[in-house]
Amino acid sequence: MRIINLIVVHCSATREDCTLSPEDLDRLHRRRGFNGTGYHYYIRKDGTVHLTRPVERIGAHAKGFNAHSIGICYEGGLDCRGCPADTRTPAQRATLRQLVEQLQRKFPGCRVCGHRDLSPDLNGNGEIEPEEWIKQCPCFEVAKEFNEFGAFADRTDETGSTEKHRVTQHVKEQKGGKLWQ
């Protein structure tokens, strides 16, 4: 059993003129030393969603936040030149929204954020600003797209340390999460 209190959205960092199958994604993650795909869900350009890791299994997608989160990745995130961009198709947008809503029903109170929103607050001002992002992933403003799920929370990492800061949709303390059985 694990507590789920965070949904983290990622991109595969695949150029929009290329494809990356779930099998290719799995191979890439295994080459990096993971035991299979680190994300729980993978959304292809046509909107098809693949369960790539059982939800009851801890993910390998957001260091320091994996124990209590679910990782969703969409195929894309780079334009034709290889620059970070929101390349989601209308089908991917619709599937992502539907999946997040389903997970919210299953795990009420979960926060939703982009991978980049879990970057450290380097200047200590309580906000994760673009210059502090470790990476661009998922290449769109998750907070704006999923603002109905709340924009403020206590940030709790896997070590249990909590730091209050104003960042788009972070982790609530474990007591706010729903137990996965």
C-alpha positions in Angstrom: 0.0 0.0 0.0 1.2 3.5 -0.7 -0.2 7.0 -0.3 -0.8 8.9 -3.5 -0.9 12.7 -3.2 0.7 14.0 -6.3 0.3 13.6 -10.1 3.4 14.7 -12.1 3.0 15.5 -15.8 6.0 14.9 -18.0 6.9 14.9 -21.7 9.1 12.3 -23.4 11.3 15.0 -25.0 10.6 13.6 -28.4 10.6 15.8 -31.5 7.1 16.4 -32.8 8.1 15.0 -36.2 9.2 11.7 -34.6 7.5 8.9 -32.7 8.4 7.1 -29.6 6.5 3.9 -28.9 5.9 2.6 -25.4 8.4 -0.2 -26.1 11.0 2.4 -27.2 10.3 4.4 -24.0 10.8 1.3 -21.9 14.1 0.5 -23.7 15.3 4.1 -23.1 14.5 3.9 -19.4 16.2 0.4 -19.0 19.3 1.8 -20.6 19.3 4.5 -17.9 19.3 1.8 -15.3 15.6 1.8 -14.4 13.6 -1.4 -14.0 11.3 -0.6 -16.9 9.4 2.6 -17.8 9.5 5.0 -14.9 6.1 6.7 -15.7 2.8 5.0 -14.8 0.9 6.3 -17.9 2.1 7.2 -21.4 -0.1 9.2 -23.8 0.6 8.8 -27.5 0.0 11.5 -30.1 -3.3 9.8 -31.2 -4.5 10.1 -27.6 -4.1 6.4 -26.8 -3.1 6.0 -23.1 -0.8 3.1 -22.1 -0.4 1.8 -18.5 3.4 1.5 -18.5 3.9 0.8 -14.8 1.3 -0.4 -12.3 0.1 2.4 -10.1 0.8 0.4 -6.9 4.5 0.3 -7.9 6.6 3.3 -7.0 7.6 5.2 -10.1 11.0 6.5 -11.3 10.0 9.9 -12.8 10.5 12.6 -10.2 13.5 12.2 -7.8 12.4 12.9 -4.3 8.7 12.6 -5.1 8.3 9.1 -6.5 7.0 7.3 -3.3 3.7 9.2 -3.2 3.2 10.2 -6.8 1.8 9.0 -10.2 3.8 9.9 -13.3 2.0 10.7 -16.6 4.1 11.3 -19.7 3.0 12.5 -23.1 4.8 11.7 -26.4 6.5 14.9 -27.5 7.7 18.0 -25.9 10.2 19.2 -28.6 9.5 21.1 -31.8 10.9 20.0 -35.2 14.2 21.8 -34.3 14.5 20.0 -31.0 13.6 23.0 -28.9 11.2 22.6 -25.9 7.6 23.2 -26.9 4.1 22.2 -26.1 3.5 19.7 -28.9 0.5 18.0 -27.5 -2.2 17.1 -30.0 -5.8 17.8 -29.3 -6.2 14.1 -28.6 -3.4 14.1 -26.1 -4.9 17.2 -24.4 -8.3 15.5 -24.1 -6.8 12.2 -22.8 -4.6 14.0 -20.3 -7.5 15.9 -18.9 -9.7 12.8 -18.7 -6.9 10.8 -17.0 -6.1 13.5 -14.5 -9.9 13.7 -13.7 -10.1 9.9 -13.2 -7.1 9.9 -10.9 -8.5 12.8 -9.0 -11.6 10.8 -8.3 -9.6 7.8 -7.2 -7.2 9.8 -5.1 -9.1 12.9 -3.9 -7.0 15.9 -2.9 -4.0 14.9 -5.2 -2.1 17.9 -6.5 -1.1 18.1 -10.1 2.1 19.7 -11.3 4.6 19.6 -14.1 8.0 17.9 -13.6 9.7 21.4 -13.8 7.5 22.6 -11.0 9.4 20.2 -8.6 12.7 22.1 -9.2 14.3 23.6 -6.1 13.4 27.2 -5.1 17.0 28.3 -5.5 16.5 32.0 -4.5 14.2 31.1 -1.5 11.4 33.5 -2.6 8.7 30.8 -2.4 8.2 30.5 -6.1 9.7 28.2 -8.7 10.5 30.6 -11.5 11.6 29.7 -15.1 15.3 30.4 -14.4 15.2 27.9 -11.6 13.8 25.0 -13.6 16.1 22.1 -13.8 14.4 21.1 -17.1 11.5 22.4 -19.3 9.4 19.2 -18.9 6.5 19.0 -19.6 6.9 22.2 -21.8 3.5 23.8 -20.8 2.0 25.5 -17.8 0.3 22.6 -15.8 -1.0 25.0 -13.2 -2.9 27.0 -15.7 -4.4 24.0 -17.4 -5.4 22.2 -14.2 -6.0 25.3 -12.0 -9.3 23.8 -10.6 -7.1 21.4 -8.6 -5.5 24.2 -6.5 -2.3 26.1 -6.8 -0.8 26.1 -3.3 0.3 23.3 -1.1 2.9 22.3 1.4 5.8 20.6 -0.4 6.7 17.3 1.2 9.6 15.2 -0.1 10.3 11.5 0.5 12.4 12.3 3.5 9.5 14.0 5.2 10.9 17.5 5.2 8.3 20.1 4.6 8.8 23.6 3.2 6.0 26.1 2.6 6.3 27.7 -0.8 4.0 29.2 -3.4 4.5 26.9 -6.3 2.0 25.6 -8.8 0.2 22.6 -7.5 2.6 20.7 -5.3 2.5 17.8 -2.8 0.2 17.9 0.2 1.4 16.3 3.4 0.8 12.5 3.5 -2.3 12.8 5.7 -4.0 14.6 2.7 -3.3 11.7 0.3 -5.4 8.7 -0.4 -4.1 5.2 0.3 -3.6 2.9 -2.8 -4.6 -0.7 -2.0 
